[in-house]
């Protein structure tokens, strides 16, 4: 039997939630439809949603809705609940902290948990050099502050981002983000001194990593100039841009050029961080050590927290009071982060990510062998994608992608789309999902693709 909170008559979440796909009603069911009607009346229409349900519980690899449907979760709230929803360690830490105090503002009355999170990030991020951290609320806020820190340290202004990159929805991060719709269209003018370079995209450009890097560096040198450039920012694996894994040697060459030209290299690991790619950070998979690294999403088991971590001399370049924010490093979120980091390390979740990735890649590659509409299967760890194309031309097929995703959700499997061309399905299951549930979800994906 499912545990029930009698006050609201909904199942309690967490790892003890029955791990099953269960459809009691069509999706959306009547209670979910009621909530969606209220959403339409009360919430700004610019705030969309992927699954048309009212979530009432989640844990392991499932999300349960108000109608009693249990959906397999292949999205993790966009890689946020990587330790699983309502992880016991996170729940216990949050409950204990809430009972003590919910806020003082670290800039007013400091507390130990903020310092402990900073110490943990300094320890687990790539590189043995001396590091320091600062905590914020969201990934976009972390990116903005990383750029501020790099500009202050170098005394230069320009920033280079890459094709297909996604860095947030604030003004500066919209400028850094490549995709116009829905993230930028109509929201300009954007922040100045932001430039774009071509990414290594092996499926579409066919270049080796060194050749793709040489192309990007040539453009940076000609259109920006190293003397004007404060920072280069890149996701080691593109997230919203389509889970693009750069060719071997690309990132290493960009880092080498940055070091030779006094340019700060910022790794945006907001989606790739915290065991998602089979290492604690994706930078480790490529053998690079960023000067600054931005983190968020999986850092705190679902609570809002973000960070910039980097070389101590760079982080200390900013004057006192130049970094911060009222809620940055909230004590409840910090308690959740300490518990989450403990779970990643003590429960072997990076290794589990690789196991999940092996299942995903094997099943998707098997589908690709018999269906030329799957142009590419790529990714590392539990961050895997399938790119859908027209089999004759190789052109992106966004319509097919949307149809497959919609059919999966209707059958009780939450999947997310992405990609500059809208033709990629990304798989980001919680690292607590079981193989049986994962394979059942992929059965649904296969059926949806066959029927599309």
C-alpha positions in Angstrom: 0.0 0.0 0.0 1.1 3.6 -0.7 1.7 5.6 2.4 -0.9 8.3 2.7 -0.9 11.8 4.2 -4.5 11.8 5.6 -4.6 15.5 5.8 -4.6 15.9 2.0 -5.2 12.3 1.0 -2.2 12.1 -1.2 0.7 9.7 -1.2 3.9 10.6 0.7 6.9 10.9 -1.5 10.5 9.6 -1.2 12.2 6.3 -2.0 9.5 4.2 -0.5 7.0 5.3 -3.1 6.0 2.3 -5.2 8.3 2.2 -8.2 5.8 1.5 -11.0 4.2 3.1 -14.0 0.5 3.2 -13.3 -2.2 4.9 -15.3 -5.5 5.2 -13.5 -6.9 7.9 -15.8 -6.0 9.4 -19.1 -3.4 12.2 -18.7 -4.4 14.8 -17.7 -6.9 13.3 -15.3 -9.8 15.3 -13.9 -8.0 16.7 -10.8 -5.0 17.6 -12.9 -7.3 19.4 -15.3 -8.7 21.4 -12.4 -5.2 22.6 -11.4 -4.3 23.4 -15.0 -7.5 25.5 -15.3 -6.5 27.4 -12.2 -2.9 27.8 -13.6 -4.3 29.3 -16.8 -6.3 31.8 -14.8 -3.7 32.7 -12.2 -0.2 32.2 -13.6 1.4 34.3 -16.3 1.0 32.5 -19.7 4.8 32.8 -20.3 5.3 30.1 -17.6 4.8 26.8 -19.5 4.8 23.2 -18.4 5.8 19.9 -20.0 3.7 17.3 -18.3 0.0 18.2 -17.9 -0.4 16.9 -14.4 -0.7 18.0 -10.8 2.3 16.4 -9.0 1.6 15.4 -5.5 4.4 13.0 -4.7 7.7 11.9 -6.1 10.6 9.6 -5.3 13.0 7.0 -6.7 12.1 7.1 -10.4 8.4 8.1 -10.4 6.2 11.2 -10.0 2.6 10.6 -8.8 -0.2 13.0 -9.8 -3.4 14.0 -8.0 -5.4 11.4 -10.0 -3.3 8.5 -8.8 -1.3 8.1 -11.9 2.3 7.2 -11.4 4.6 8.4 -14.2 8.2 7.3 -14.8 10.5 10.3 -14.4 13.2 10.7 -17.0 13.6 14.4 -16.4 14.5 14.9 -12.7 13.1 18.4 -12.8 15.8 19.2 -15.4 18.6 17.4 -13.6 17.7 18.9 -10.2 16.5 15.8 -8.2 19.5 13.7 -9.2 19.7 12.2 -5.6 16.0 11.4 -6.0 13.0 13.3 -4.7 12.6 13.5 -0.9 15.9 11.7 -0.3 15.9 10.8 3.4 19.1 12.5 4.2 17.9 15.7 2.5 14.5 15.6 4.3 16.1 15.0 7.7 18.6 17.9 7.2 16.0 20.3 6.0 13.6 19.5 8.8 16.3 20.0 11.4 17.4 23.3 9.9 13.9 24.7 9.6 13.4 23.9 13.3 16.5 26.0 14.2 16.1 29.1 11.9 15.1 29.7 8.3 17.1 32.8 7.5 19.4 35.4 8.9 21.1 36.6 5.7 24.6 35.3 5.6 25.9 38.9 4.9 24.3 40.0 8.2 24.7 37.0 10.6 26.9 34.2 9.1 26.2 30.6 9.9 28.2 27.4 9.6 26.3 25.6 6.9 27.2 28.2 4.2 30.9 27.8 5.1 30.5 24.0 5.0 29.0 24.1 1.5 31.8 26.3 0.3 34.4 24.0 1.8 32.7 20.9 0.2 32.6 22.7 -3.2 36.3 23.7 -2.9 37.1 20.1 -2.2 35.1 18.3 -4.9 35.4 20.6 -7.9 38.2 19.8 -10.3 41.8 20.9 -9.5 44.1 20.7 -6.5 44.7 24.5 -6.5 43.5 26.8 -3.7 39.8 27.6 -4.2 37.0 29.7 -2.8 33.3 29.8 -3.3 30.3 32.1 -3.2 26.7 31.0 -3.0 23.7 32.3 -4.8 20.1 31.4 -5.7 19.9 30.2 -9.3 22.1 29.1 -12.1 21.6 32.3 -14.0 22.7 34.3 -10.9 25.8 32.1 -10.6 26.7 32.8 -14.3 26.2 36.5 -13.9 28.5 36.6 -10.9 31.1 34.4 -12.6 31.3 37.0 -15.4 31.5 39.8 -12.8 34.3 38.1 -11.0 36.2 37.4 -14.3 35.8 41.0 -15.4 37.0 42.4 -12.1 40.0 40.0 -12.0 41.2 40.7 -15.6 40.2 44.3 -15.9 38.7 43.4 -19.3 35.1 43.4 -20.4 34.3 41.0 -23.4 32.9 37.5 -22.8 32.7 34.7 -25.4 30.0 32.1 -25.3 29.3 29.3 -27.8 26.8 28.3 -30.4 23.9 26.2 -28.9 24.8 27.3 -25.4 22.2 28.0 -22.7 23.2 30.1 -19.6 19.9 31.5 -18.2 17.0 34.0 -18.6 18.3 37.1 -17.0 19.5 40.0 -19.2 23.2 39.1 -19.2 22.5 35.3 -19.4 20.1 35.8 -22.3 22.9 37.6 -24.2 25.1 34.5 -23.5 22.3 32.1 -24.5 22.3 31.1 -28.2 18.7 30.1 -28.8 16.2 32.9 -29.5 12.8 31.2 -29.1 11.6 31.0 -26.4 14.4 32.4 -24.3 15.3 35.7 -25.9 12.7 36.7 -28.5 11.3 40.1 -27.8 13.2 40.6 -24.6 16.1 42.8 -25.8 18.2 44.9 -25.9 20.7 42.6 -24.3 23.9 43.1 -22.3 26.8 44.3 -24.4 30.3 42.9 -24.9 29.1 39.4 -25.5 30.3 37.5 -28.5 29.7 34.0 -29.9 32.0 31.3 -31.2 31.3 28.0 -33.0 31.0 24.9 -30.9 32.4 21.5 -31.7 29.3 19.5 -32.8 30.6 16.2 -34.2 27.3 15.0 -35.6 26.9 18.1 -37.7 30.4 19.6 -38.4 32.5 16.4 -38.7 35.5 18.2 -37.3 38.1 16.8 -34.9 38.4 18.5 -31.5 41.6 20.3 -32.3 40.2 21.5 -35.7 37.0 22.7 -34.2 39.0 24.6 -31.5 41.2 26.2 -34.1 38.1 27.4 -35.9 36.7 28.9 -32.7 40.0 30.4 -31.6 40.5 32.1 -35.0 37.1 33.7 -34.8 37.7 34.8 -31.2 41.1 36.4 -32.1 39.8 38.1 -35.2 36.4 39.3 -33.9 37.1 40.0 -30.2 40.9 39.9 -29.4 42.5 38.3 -26.4 43.5 41.8 -25.0 39.8 42.6 -24.7 38.5 39.3 -23.5 37.8 38.7 -19.8 36.3 35.2 -20.0 35.2 32.3 -22.1 32.1 30.4 -20.8 31.0 27.0 -22.0 29.0 24.1 -20.9 31.3 21.0 -21.1 28.3 19.2 -22.5 25.6 21.5 -23.9 22.3 21.2 -22.0 19.4 23.0 -23.6 21.4 23.2 -26.8 21.0 19.4 -27.4 23.4 17.5 -25.1 26.2 18.1 -27.6 29.4 16.4 -26.5 32.4 18.2 -28.0 35.0 16.1 -29.9 38.0 15.0 -27.9 40.6 17.7 -27.5 38.2 20.7 -28.2 37.8 21.8 -24.6 41.5 21.1 -23.8 42.6 23.4 -26.6 40.2 26.2 -25.6 41.5 26.0 -22.0 45.1 26.0 -23.2 44.4 29.1 -25.3 42.7 30.9 -22.3 45.7 30.2 -20.1 48.2 31.5 -22.7 46.2 34.7 -23.1 45.1 35.6 -19.5 41.5 34.8 -20.2 39.4 33.2 -17.5 37.9 29.9 -18.5 34.4 29.4 -16.9 32.8 26.0 -17.0 29.0 26.2 -16.7 28.3 22.9 -15.0 24.8 23.8 -13.8 23.2 20.9 -15.7 26.3 18.6 -15.9 27.4 18.8 -12.3 26.9 16.5 -9.4 27.5 13.0 -10.7 25.2 13.5 -13.7 27.8 12.5 -16.3 29.5 9.6 -14.4 31.9 12.0 -12.6 31.2 14.5 -10.0 31.7 17.2 -12.7 31.8 16.8 -16.5 35.1 18.7 -16.6 36.7 15.7 -15.1 35.6 13.5 -18.0 37.5 15.8 -20.4 40.5 16.3 -18.2 40.2 20.0 -17.8 40.4 22.3 -14.7 38.2 25.4 -15.0 39.3 28.7 -13.5 35.7 29.2 -12.4 32.9 26.7 -12.3 29.2 27.5 -11.9 26.9 25.0 -10.2 23.2 24.8 -9.3 20.4 22.2 -10.2 21.6 19.0 -8.6 23.4 20.8 -5.7 20.7 20.7 -3.1 18.2 17.9 -3.8 15.6 20.3 -5.2 16.1 23.4 -3.0 17.2 26.6 -4.7 21.0 27.0 -4.4 23.8 27.9 -6.8 27.5 28.6 -6.5 30.6 30.0 -8.2 33.8 28.1 -7.2 37.2 29.0 -8.5 40.8 29.8 -8.1 41.2 31.7 -4.9 43.1 34.6 -6.5 40.3 35.1 -9.0 37.5 34.8 -6.5 39.2 37.2 -4.1 39.6 39.9 -6.8 36.2 41.4 -6.0 35.9 44.1 -3.3 34.0 43.3 -0.1 30.3 43.7 -0.6 30.6 43.1 -4.4 29.2 39.6 -4.1 26.1 38.4 -2.3 22.4 38.6 -2.2 19.6 38.5 0.4 18.8 34.8 0.0 22.2 33.6 -1.4 23.2 30.5 0.6 20.0 30.2 2.5 20.6 28.0 5.5 17.8 25.5 4.6 19.2 25.1 1.1 22.7 24.8 2.5 21.6 22.0 4.8 20.0 20.2 1.8 23.3 20.7 -0.2 25.4 19.2 2.5 23.1 16.1 2.7 23.0 15.8 -1.1 26.8 15.9 -1.5 27.0 13.3 1.2 24.6 11.1 -0.8 26.4 11.5 -4.1 29.7 10.4 -2.4 28.5 7.8 0.0 26.0 6.1 -2.3 28.2 5.9 -5.4 25.8 7.9 -7.5 28.5 8.8 -10.1 29.1 5.1 -10.8 25.3 4.7 -10.9 25.1 7.4 -13.5 27.4 5.4 -15.7 25.3 2.3 -15.3 22.2 4.2 -16.2 24.0 5.6 -19.2 25.0 2.1 -20.4 21.3 1.1 -20.4 20.1 4.2 -22.1 22.8 4.1 -24.8 22.4 0.4 -25.5 18.6 0.6 -25.9 18.7 3.9 -28.0 21.5 2.6 -30.2 19.5 -0.6 -30.8 16.5 1.6 -31.9 18.8 3.7 -34.1 20.0 0.6 -35.9 16.5 -0.1 -37.3 15.2 3.5 -37.5 17.2 6.1 -39.5 15.1 8.9 -38.0 17.4 8.6 -35.0 20.4 10.5 -36.4 22.6 10.5 -33.3 22.7 9.0 -29.8 25.2 10.7 -27.5 26.0 11.8 -24.0 28.0 10.7 -20.9 26.7 9.0 -17.8 23.0 9.6 -17.1 22.9 12.6 -19.5 22.0 10.9 -22.8 20.2 12.3 -25.9 18.7 11.1 -29.2 18.6 13.5 -32.1 15.8 13.0 -34.6 16.3 13.8 -38.2 14.7 13.4 -41.6 16.3 10.1 -42.8 16.8 11.4 -46.4 18.3 14.8 -45.8 19.5 14.6 -42.2 17.6 17.8 -41.4 16.4 18.3 -37.9 12.8 16.9 -37.3 11.2 18.9 -34.6 7.7 17.7 -35.4 8.7 14.0 -34.9 10.5 14.9 -31.6 7.4 16.7 -30.2 5.1 13.9 -31.3 7.3 11.2 -29.5 7.6 13.3 -26.4 3.8 13.9 -26.2 3.0 10.3 -26.8 5.4 9.2 -24.0 3.9 11.6 -21.5 0.4 10.3 -22.4 1.6 6.8 -21.6 3.1 7.7 -18.3 6.7 8.6 -19.1 8.0 12.1 -18.5 10.6 13.0 -21.2 12.1 16.4 -22.1 13.0 17.9 -25.4 15.8 20.2 -26.2 18.2 21.4 -28.9 18.6 24.5 -30.9 16.4 23.0 -33.6 14.0 21.4 -31.1 14.8 17.9 -32.4 16.4 16.2 -29.4 14.9 14.2 -26.6 17.1 14.3 -23.5 17.2 11.6 -20.8 18.0 12.8 -17.3 16.5 10.2 -14.9 17.1 10.4 -11.2 20.2 8.5 -10.3 18.0 6.5 -7.9 15.9 5.0 -10.7 16.0 1.2 -11.0 16.9 -0.7 -14.2 13.5 -2.3 -14.5 11.7 1.0 -14.4 14.3 2.5 -16.8 13.8 -0.3 -19.3 10.0 0.0 -19.1 10.3 3.7 -19.8 12.4 3.0 -22.9 9.9 0.4 -24.1 7.3 3.3 -24.1 9.7 5.5 -26.0 10.2 2.8 -28.6 6.5 2.3 -29.0 5.9 6.0 -29.3 8.6 6.3 -31.9 7.2 3.4 -33.9 3.7 4.9 -33.8 4.8 8.5 -34.7 
